[in-house]
Structures are given as C-alpha cells and as structure tokens.
C-alpha cells in the first residue's frame, strides 16, 4: 500500500479535540435492558484480542451486554445478530489480507448496520478493515501501515510500544503493525490521537446515520501483553483512552 503525505493527513483533520467535558448519551432509545455489543471472535483475530476488548467494554460507563460473534460462537455474525446490537467491535488480529478474506462476505451487512445508525469500533486490524483497500469502506479515506509512513518512530512489525498524542496528552500504548488513517481533505472527522510524526492514530467519523471509531495502537492491552512481549509496562495502561474512544463513538 502506498504511503500518503503526512501534510495531507494534518490538513484532513477537521479538528483535534484538546479536552472535553461531555454529557455522553446512548444512541438508543431509553430501555430497561443494557445495550448489546457484539465482539467478533474467530479466524480474523487472535486469542486475547477479543477478550481484552470485551473487558474494556465492560469497564466502560455503558453497561454493555457483551456477546461474541463468529463462525465457532453460539451467535454467528449475521444481519439478524447486528439488528439487535448497538455496537459492533472488530478487534485486532493477523494480516489485513487474511482478515478480509474471512470477513468480506459480511461487508454489506456491517455497512448497512452502521449506515442505519449502528456503531463500529475497530482496533488495529479492525481499523484496517474499516478502510477500503480492502475493507468495509466505512471511512472518508483509507488506511495504511504506520511503520511505512514518513518519519515513523516504529520500523518493525514486531510487538512494541508507540507514543501518541491523545487529545493533547502524550501516552505510550502497545503496538503491533497498526494502521494510520488517511482522511480526505473534506472529511468530517474528529481526530482524537496522532503519532509522533503527525499521522492520525485514532479518529471518529460518521457513516450514514451511524458512527465509526478506529485506532491503530491497542488501548485495551493489559499488562500481560507487555510482559509476554518483553516490554516495560507503562506507568498507566490505555483503558481510559479506549473508553474515551468508545464514548465518542456512542455519543449521538
């Protein structure tokens, strides 16, 4: 995939949020039942990623009823399953080519779900899959490898850490060949985080009546991810940033 110019990335960001005190409301009508969040678990991900995302969802203010979907789960990924959900989450995983091969038959279902008012949260591979080459085509632009971008601070596809500026705060997050997001200059998008070279690391945008939130690094990573990779555990894990992204996705 060709690497776009970083200057265009900065021009594409409609605004970078530098701190918010928002009243977050659900996109769903009031209900005595918790909103349903579907988390993909299957061959387009790797063990640990869906479970870490599920833990992040459960730690959020939303009180989600988290359900796994996939070919070997009790609940398959389908139009019917999506119809009862408020949020669909695509976790991290392996390569984009392999992931899309397993999920391309669900492309239209996921696009219709979001376009009709649903929410999509994509982390690492889930961020790549929100793009277009290949992917679900949910973004006003596309994705590419951060390690191949001009001035990238990471040059390996191995497990490592990366620094990002998240709403003006510098944080260290777990990273494994995650994307950056190439937005069109006219994109109506809220950039939450950038890498050190200015490339977009986390962004929220609309798709039809729904919203899409994507992030390149792994804010959901637990301390064992770092330890298993021989990395120093940062002073503060990124769960609060993941919840911040989730709040922006769920906000009307």
C-alpha positions in Angstrom: 0.0 0.0 0.0 1.4 3.4 -0.9 2.2 5.8 1.9 0.4 9.2 1.7 2.0 12.5 2.7 1.8 13.5 6.3 0.9 17.1 5.4 -2.3 15.9 3.8 -3.1 13.9 6.9 -2.9 17.1 9.1 -5.0 19.1 6.6 -7.6 16.3 6.6 -8.2 16.5 10.3 -11.3 18.7 10.7 -10.5 19.2 14.4 -8.4 17.7 17.1 -10.1 17.6 20.5 -7.9 19.0 23.2 -10.0 18.1 26.2 -13.8 17.6 26.7 -16.4 17.5 29.4 -19.2 15.9 27.6 -22.5 14.5 28.6 -22.5 11.2 26.9 -25.8 9.8 25.8 -26.7 6.5 24.3 -27.7 6.4 20.6 -30.5 4.0 21.5 -34.0 4.9 23.0 -34.3 4.5 26.8 -34.6 0.8 27.6 -34.6 -1.3 30.8 -32.1 -3.6 29.1 -28.4 -2.9 28.6 -27.2 -2.2 25.0 -25.8 -5.1 23.2 -22.2 -5.0 22.0 -21.1 -7.7 19.5 -17.4 -8.6 19.6 -16.0 -10.6 16.7 -14.1 -13.7 17.8 -12.9 -16.0 15.0 -10.2 -16.7 12.4 -9.9 -12.9 11.6 -8.5 -12.2 15.0 -6.1 -13.8 17.5 -6.6 -15.2 21.0 -6.6 -12.5 23.6 -7.7 -9.6 21.4 -11.5 -10.2 21.6 -11.3 -10.9 25.3 -9.3 -7.7 26.1 -11.8 -5.6 24.1 -14.7 -7.3 25.9 -13.1 -6.3 29.2 -12.7 -2.7 28.1 -16.4 -2.6 27.1 -17.4 -4.0 30.5 -15.3 -1.4 32.3 -17.0 1.5 30.4 -20.0 3.5 31.6 -22.3 1.9 29.1 -23.1 -1.4 30.9 -23.0 -3.4 27.7 -24.3 -6.8 27.3 -21.2 -8.2 25.5 -21.7 -11.1 23.2 -19.1 -12.8 21.0 -20.0 -13.5 17.3 -18.1 -15.6 14.8 -18.2 -18.9 13.0 -17.5 -21.0 16.1 -19.5 -19.0 18.5 -23.1 -19.6 19.7 -24.1 -16.4 17.9 -22.9 -16.2 14.3 -22.1 -12.8 12.7 -25.3 -12.1 10.7 -27.7 -9.4 9.8 -30.1 -10.7 12.4 -27.5 -10.5 15.2 -26.5 -7.0 14.1 -30.1 -5.9 14.1 -30.2 -6.4 17.9 -27.0 -4.6 18.7 -25.9 -1.0 19.4 -22.2 -1.6 18.7 -20.1 -4.0 16.6 -16.4 -4.4 17.6 -13.7 -5.7 15.2 -10.6 -6.5 17.4 -7.0 -6.8 16.4 -5.7 -9.8 14.6 -3.4 -11.0 11.9 -2.8 -9.6 8.4 -5.3 -7.5 6.6 -5.4 -9.8 3.6 -6.2 -12.9 5.7 -8.7 -11.0 7.9 -10.6 -9.6 5.0 -10.7 -13.0 3.3 -12.7 -14.3 6.3 -14.9 -11.2 6.7 -15.6 -9.9 3.2 -18.9 -11.8 2.9 -20.1 -9.8 5.9 -19.1 -6.4 4.3 -22.6 -5.4 3.2 -24.2 -6.5 6.5 -21.7 -4.4 8.5 -22.0 -1.4 6.2 -25.8 -1.5 6.4 -25.7 -1.9 10.2 -23.6 1.3 10.6 -25.4 3.3 7.9 -28.7 2.6 9.7 -27.4 4.0 13.0 -25.2 1.3 14.5 -21.7 1.9 15.9 -18.4 0.4 14.7 -15.3 0.2 16.8 -12.1 -1.1 15.1 -8.8 -1.7 16.8 -5.6 -2.3 14.8 -6.8 -4.9 12.3 -10.3 -3.7 12.9 -9.1 -0.2 12.0 -7.5 -1.5 8.8 -10.8 -3.3 7.9 -12.7 0.0 8.2 -10.7 1.2 5.2 -11.3 0.4 1.6 -8.3 -1.4 0.1 -9.5 -3.9 1.1 -12.1 -3.4 3.8 -15.6 -2.4 4.7 -15.4 1.1 3.3 -16.6 2.9 6.4 -14.0 5.8 6.4 -13.8 9.1 4.5 -10.5 7.9 3.2 -8.4 4.8 3.7 -5.7 3.2 5.9 -2.0 2.3 5.6 0.8 0.9 7.7 2.2 3.4 10.2 5.6 1.7 10.0 5.8 2.7 6.3 4.8 6.3 6.9 7.4 9.2 6.6 9.0 9.9 10.0 7.5 6.8 11.7 9.1 6.1 15.1 8.5 2.3 14.6 10.1 0.4 11.8 9.2 -3.2 12.7 6.1 -5.3 12.6 7.0 -6.9 15.9 5.3 -6.2 19.2 6.5 -2.9 20.6 5.2 0.4 22.1 4.4 3.6 20.4 3.8 7.2 21.7 0.7 9.1 20.7 -0.7 12.5 21.5 -4.3 11.7 22.7 -6.3 14.9 23.0 -3.0 16.7 23.8 -1.7 14.2 26.3 1.3 12.1 25.4 0.7 8.4 26.2 2.5 5.1 25.5 0.5 2.2 24.0 1.0 -1.3 22.9 1.5 -1.5 19.2 1.9 -4.3 16.6 1.9 -3.1 12.9 -1.1 -0.9 13.4 -2.6 1.5 10.8 -2.7 5.2 10.4 -5.7 6.8 8.8 -5.5 8.8 5.5 -8.5 11.1 5.6 -9.8 13.1 2.6 -9.3 16.9 3.0 -13.0 17.4 3.2 -13.6 14.6 5.8 -16.0 15.4 8.6 -13.9 13.6 11.3 -12.8 14.1 14.8 -9.1 13.2 15.3 -8.5 12.0 18.8 -4.9 11.0 18.6 -1.8 11.3 16.4 1.5 9.6 16.2 4.7 11.5 16.8 5.0 12.2 13.0 1.6 13.7 12.9 -0.2 10.7 11.2 -3.7 10.1 12.5 -3.7 7.3 15.1 -7.4 7.4 16.3 -10.4 9.0 14.7 -14.2 9.1 14.9 -16.4 9.8 11.9 -19.9 9.3 10.7 -21.1 6.8 8.2 -24.7 7.4 7.2 -26.7 7.6 10.5 -24.1 5.7 12.4 -20.5 6.3 13.7 -17.2 4.7 13.3 -14.3 4.8 15.7 -10.9 3.4 14.8 -7.5 3.3 16.5 -4.1 1.9 15.3 -2.4 1.1 18.7 -4.0 -1.1 21.4 -5.5 0.9 24.2 -7.2 -2.3 25.5 -3.9 -4.1 26.1 -3.4 -5.5 29.6 -0.1 -5.7 31.4 0.5 -9.3 30.4 0.6 -8.2 26.7 3.6 -6.1 27.5 5.3 -8.7 29.8 4.8 -11.5 27.3 6.5 -9.4 24.6 9.4 -8.5 26.9 8.3 -4.9 27.1 8.2 -2.5 30.0 4.6 -2.0 31.3 3.8 1.7 31.0 3.0 3.7 34.2 -0.6 3.9 33.0 -2.4 1.4 30.8 -4.6 2.8 28.0 -8.0 1.6 29.1 -9.1 5.2 29.8 -8.2 6.1 26.3 -10.2 3.2 24.9 -13.2 4.3 27.0 -12.7 7.8 25.6 -12.8 6.5 22.1 -15.8 4.4 22.9 -17.7 7.4 24.4 -17.1 9.4 21.2 -18.4 6.5 19.1 -21.5 6.1 21.2 -22.2 9.8 21.5 -25.1 11.0 19.2 
